[in-house]
Amino acid sequence: MDESTALAMAEQFLRENYSEGDPEMAIDYQNVRCDESHLIAPYNSVEYLESRDEMKRLLGLWPIKVSLATGEARFSGLEEYL
């Protein structure tokens, strides 16, 4: 799978996993990266991404990981970084 397809999967995953009433969220395109097997897509509130004002940044948001082999999208977690 190419990076643009994986990024579209991450965007869809983000839309599917947030509800009405949650802050509007978007992918932080400046910080998206790929390794040999995954696209890693951080995200945050649109309010933060438009301003980059640290006081508007939401904390505790694990990036979305999309497998380049299967297209499976999921939130990454702490266990991956220990």
N, C-alpha and C positions, 0 to 999 in steps of 0.2 A: 504494500500500500504506500502511496506517496504521501508526503507531508501535508499537502493541501487537503487531501481526503481525510487524513487523520485529524486535522484541525477542524474540519466540518463535523466529524464525529464528536469531538470534544465540545464544540458549540451546542450540538444537539443534546448531549449528555447533560450539560449545564442547564439548558432550558427544561429538561425533563425532571431535574432534581431540585428545583426551587419552586416554591408555591407563591400564589398571590398573597400579598402582605409581606413577603420577604423583600429586602432591598433589591433593586434592580442590579443584576450581576452581569459581568462580561469578562471575556478572556483578556488577560494582560498580554497583548500581542508582542510588546517589547521584550518580554521575558520568556516567550515560548522557546523550547529547545528540543532537540532530538538526540537520543543516543542510538546505539546500534539496534535496539529493539522496541523503543517506545518514543512517542511524542509526549512531552511533559508540558502541560498548559496551566500555568498559574492563572488565577482569576481573582477579582475583587469587585467591590461595588462600582457602578458606573460613576457615582459621585467622586470616589477616590481617583479612579483612572483618568477622569477628565481634568482633575485639579492637581493630582499628585500631592495633595495636602495630607501629611501623615496623620493629622487629627481626624481625618475622614476614612482612614484605612481600617478595614475589618481584619481582625486577627483570628488565627486558628483555622484558616482555610487551607486544607491540603490540596495540592495541585491535582488536576485531572491527568491520568495516564492513559494513553491509548496505545494498544499493542499494534505495531506496524505489521505483524504477521496475521493477526486475526481480526483486528478492528474493535476488539473488546475495550470499552471505556469504563473507567472506575476512578474513584477517589484514591489517591495514594494514602499511605498511613505511616505512623510512627515506626512500626516494626520494620519498614524498609530502610530506615536510616540508622538503626541501632547496630 
